[in-house]
Every structure is written in structure tokens, then in C-alpha cells.
Amino acid sequence: MKVKPADRTGKVQEYYFSKKLAQIDRMRKEGADIISLGIGSPDQAPSDSTIANLISYAVRPESHGYQSYIGIPALRKAFSDWYRKYFRVELNPDNEILPLMGSKEGIMHISLAFVNPGDEVLIPDPGYPTYSSVTNLAGGIIRKYDLVEKTGWHPDIEALEKSDLSRVKLMWINYPHMPSGTRGSTQLFEKLVAFATRNNILLCNDNPYSFILNNDYHSLLETEGAREIALELNSLSKSHNMAGWRIGMVAGDSGYIKEILRVKSNMDSGMFLPVQMAAVEALHNPESWYESVNTVYVRRRKTVEEIMDVLCCNYDKSQVGLFLWGRIPENVASCEDYVEEILNEAHVFITPGFIFGENGERYIRISLCATEEKLKEAKERIMKTRRKEKGERRKGRI
Ligand SMILES: Cc1ncc(COP(=O)(O)O)c(C=O)c1O
């Protein structure tokens, strides 16, 4: 390149999935039929009325102009009603909710609004890789905190508090947790809010998975004292099967929201009106709609558990969310080798846990975003390669 990119680009790597999907694409071009159980992109449809609303607004000539930076009032009100109904949280739609193009962009806006170069940011390990890359882009310093099976994938707050927290500005949490599938709870959020308050740390919960295989909904914002110190991101990507539509929100005290808007309004304009109107409709889906989506996930989850069994992985059955997280057998060298072997031999792609951090190194993650038929086929293929391997072992070839 004749022109050098900015130094900050060197601080982030190409997203693991973008590299892996390119490899899968090459394998497919060479004729391999790959089943991908990697990414959590819901394959079921949004509700019929959501799509009908999109269409009905898209044909109106007045729908195509720029939209307000803060989203249409009907969308903010719909988010507010949704939070009251499911999370028992009262949010003022005028100034405590900011619609976003998915929660991922919110991670960037929050970081740019609150993290100065040199500020430390507490990031879960394992956790969603975007928290780290965005912190790097914002000039913050990553401070990973451990989440491990032994402590139920909850942070060890006492250990954290023994360390120097004076430069920590922000802490990312994500319950229900991806990738471990751990639920949030009132007690956990109370402890975290108290910790954040004592140490003057902005606590952000990224909450896109509450509605998948779970009906015990918790918001960080329902915790007493959370308004002063906490924000929550939410999204329609997984909860309403609308990942490609790009609709999410951030909620919290109006002062924090104003600062986030200061950043966001300089980067993009409001979302396409028909998308916003469709999201209003989606947020009013009856409870039976969530149940019907979950009925499909329940069946798929059973097959995914069987895949984990075939792979001799241990997993916690109480996991919620769009994935199953399993511990690889002791005799397997690494999750990366295991995943590569499964991809090459069975032509099934599974996410290796190391991409979520060091504490994910002995784990793999399987997505529920594939039809039952595909999942069963994946299981059959893996079983066949395992059988073959066992046979070879018996014959002493490996
Ligand atoms: C923990 C977590 N946060 C945020 C996102 C991004 O969601 P959105 O589509 O709302 O940007 C994902 C997507 O995979 C995720 O797993």
C-alpha cells in the first residue's frame, strides 16, 4: 500500500470468523459440503406482522428521508414497554433509551464516550471479542477478568477488589453470558452494582440473549442503585430473529445517554423508518411468539447436546442462549486442533473457545442456528469419523 493505515488498525486483528468463513468458502468452492455451526445468526424468521409492517411502510413515499438521531418516539416507547413487561424496569422513552443499529455499535459508542486513552477497561475472559477490539481502537487498556467454570462463570469480585482499580473506567459484563450460557441473577447484579459504585466504574451489561431458552429475564437496570453507575445494551438480533436488520438499544440514566448520543450522532443518522416501525411491531410480539421460537431451539439443543456427547465434551445442561459450550476431553491437545480436525474430517465447523479468551482454551461452542436436519447430519458425520478413528486405533495405525 502506498498510503499507510492509521496505527490503530494495527491494534486489532481481522475478526476470527471473517478469516474462518473465507477458509470455509474456499473448501466449498473445492466441492466440500461444510455444515457451519459457528456463528449465532438466527435462521428462523421474524414474526409475520414484523415483516408486514416493514413492507407497508417501505411503499410509502414519505418513508425514505433521514430519520431522527434518537429514533422515532414509537420505537423508544416500544423498548420502554418491553423493558417494563419483561424486565420490570421503568425507562423514560424520552431520554433513557437510545435506539442503535445493533448492540455491537453501542460497544463502540460507549467506549468512545467514556474511555480516555490509558483508561483501563475490565473485560470478561471468556467473552465477546468486540469488547477487547473496541477498547484497543478507543486507546483504552484491556484488563481481562477471569470467568471460570469453578466459580460458575461469575467474576471473583473480592480478588478484583484486592487489585489496583484506580485507573479502571469501565467494566463489561454480559449476562446471560456468551459463550458459557450462564444466566444473570438479582444477587449477581447486586454484587456487581455495589462493586462498581464503590470503585466508580461504569458497569455495562450487554444483554442480547435473555429470550433464548430462558424465561427468567433479568436486567442490570432493575438493581437498586444501577441508574447511577450502569448501562444496558439490548438487541433484536437474537431475541426477534432480526440479526441482519441491525436494531438494538442502550438504556440508562439520561446523562449517560446524552454523552453516547454526542458520539453516535456524529457517526450515523437514524435508521430507515420502515425498519423502526417493524421493530415496534416485533417488540409487541405476543409471548406465544417467543415460545414458538424456543420450541424449535429446544429440539435443536437436544441434538447439539448429542453432538457434544459424541465429541466427549462436558457441558452444563442449565445453559441458556443460542449456543452450547462444552469442555473438550483431557486427551485432546487444544480446542483449535480439535475444531480443525472436525472441520477437515467431518466437514463440520464448530467455534474454538480460545477466540473468547484464555479461559476458553479447553472449550468449544456449538451454535443452535442450523436446522435440526443439518444438526443431525453433523452428528452423523462426526460419529462416522469417530468410529473410523476408533477402528484405526484398534488396528494400531494411530
Ligand atoms: C455477547 C454479544 N453481544 C453483542 C452481539 C452483537 O449483537 P448485535 O447484532 O445486536 O450487534 C453479539 C453477537 O453475536 C454477542 O454475542
The ligand as a Gaussian input file, in Angstrom:
#p B3LYP/6-31G(d) Opt

LIG

0 1
 C      -22.411000     -11.013000      23.539000
 C      -22.812000     -10.340000      22.267000
 N      -23.001000      -9.029000      22.253000
 C      -23.355000      -8.393000      21.130000
 C      -23.519000      -9.060000      19.938000
 C      -23.882000      -8.286000      18.716000
 O      -25.244000      -8.149000      18.594000
 P      -25.928000      -7.156000      17.603000
 O      -26.373000      -7.953000      16.433000
 O      -27.062000      -6.570000      18.360000
 O      -24.954000      -6.104000      17.211000
 C      -23.329000     -10.424000      19.892000
 C      -23.455000     -11.137000      18.621000
 O      -23.054000     -12.206000      18.361000
 C      -22.963000     -11.095000      21.098000
 O      -22.755000     -12.423000      21.117000

